[in-house]
């Protein structure tokens, strides 16, 4: 794979790296890792994807600042290339799932993929266009999405994906004509007056019936439910705080897992990293994060370079190789935190023709040459 300048290809001006495959003339401009499929794809919902690096829509209707996409531009959606026709800026209104209020949302550099069944908002790309302190917060059933300018909305979990309801930004919430607005306001005022009068009559009748039976004990019984409602609201707030804290711990566990995976050259998978933490060679100071790392599964993590390498059958590294037949390849890295056994360096050894590999941890960098002598039995097995 070769990396080209996004300005020469007409790609969106952001930090997304375009991977160009010269064999099939495709340009990978972004990666989208959609989790479980929703039961019914809907065009009136914006799905939040924290792992994607480019936003995607199924139609160019309603977009502004539209630009034609270069020939062969694709977005990797779950490791499958989806053709891109053009780019633009999406301006819509999204509804808060808790308050019901509509707020304005602007998403730049949106890729139009006609084959997509969803409208996806890439948080990593959207976060660069709003405040630096904005944070995306997930709970068990809801997601808190910052919109920029101090505004934010709550979305909900819908069929496996977190999403918010949307509509076109030109939709009016008031009547189209002044006469219709005045007529609607008058009808609303009459309805409110009638409702207030009916409530007042009911209160007078109840007071006349209960005037002879009201006692001090009955008054206290009527006041107790108010205290219970306050207690329930505090309990709900506590549950919400616990859910947010659990979501942050899970996010840190995923970040730690991806960090170790990238440091060892995209070699160690989820099971191998969990085994390292279990043996003590990988030290995680936060016990809650370590416990959450043990629960993670491979399908919950998405590595963009690994997905692109799987499609193109190439290693994620962009550097050109000068390997010869029968040549062993090794690469050392460090120094890291000190493990329980005192190791601070890691050496990755790859057998000729990619027959296998192994990772050896050492206390000092000068011990790298002695790895072949200590692991000669492993090397002989890999050569066979």
HELIX and SHEET records of a PDB file:
HELIX    1   1 UNK A    6  UNK A    9  1                                   4    
HELIX    2   2 UNK A  123  UNK A  126  1                                   4    
HELIX    3   3 UNK A  127  UNK A  129  5                                   3    
HELIX    4   4 UNK A  178  UNK A  210  1                                  33    
HELIX    5   5 UNK A  216  UNK A  263  1                                  48    
HELIX    6   6 UNK A  270  UNK A  279  1                                  10    
HELIX    7   7 UNK A  287  UNK A  295  1                                   9    
HELIX    8   8 UNK A  298  UNK A  300  5                                   3    
HELIX    9   9 UNK A  304  UNK A  312  1                                   9    
HELIX   10  10 UNK A  352  UNK A  354  5                                   3    
HELIX   11  11 UNK A  365  UNK A  370  5                                   6    
HELIX   12  12 UNK A  371  UNK A  374  1                                   4    
HELIX   13  13 UNK A  376  UNK A  383  1                                   8    
SHEET    1   A 5 UNK A   2  UNK A   3  0                                        
SHEET    2   A 5 UNK A  19  UNK A  21 -1                                        
SHEET    3   A 5 UNK A  26  UNK A  32 -1                                        
SHEET    4   A 5 UNK A  73  UNK A  77  1                                        
SHEET    5   A 5 UNK A  80  UNK A  83 -1                                        
SHEET    1   B 6 UNK A  55  UNK A  57  0                                        
SHEET    2   B 6 UNK A 102  UNK A 112  1                                        
SHEET    3   B 6 UNK A  86  UNK A  95 -1                                        
SHEET    4   B 6 UNK A 161  UNK A 168 -1                                        
SHEET    5   B 6 UNK A  45  UNK A  49 -1                                        
SHEET    6   B 6 UNK A 119  UNK A 122  1                                        
SHEET    1   C 4 UNK A  55  UNK A  57  0                                        
SHEET    2   C 4 UNK A 102  UNK A 112  1                                        
SHEET    3   C 4 UNK A  86  UNK A  95 -1                                        
SHEET    4   C 4 UNK A  63  UNK A  68 -1                                        
SHEET    1   D 7 UNK A  55  UNK A  57  0                                        
SHEET    2   D 7 UNK A 102  UNK A 112  1                                        
SHEET    3   D 7 UNK A  86  UNK A  95 -1                                        
SHEET    4   D 7 UNK A 161  UNK A 168 -1                                        
SHEET    5   D 7 UNK A 151  UNK A 158 -1                                        
SHEET    6   D 7 UNK A 142  UNK A 148 -1                                        
SHEET    7   D 7 UNK A 137  UNK A 138 -1                                        
SHEET    1   E 3 UNK A 329  UNK A 334  0                                        
SHEET    2   E 3 UNK A 345  UNK A 350 -1                                        
SHEET    3   E 3 UNK A 357  UNK A 362 -1                                        
END                                                                             
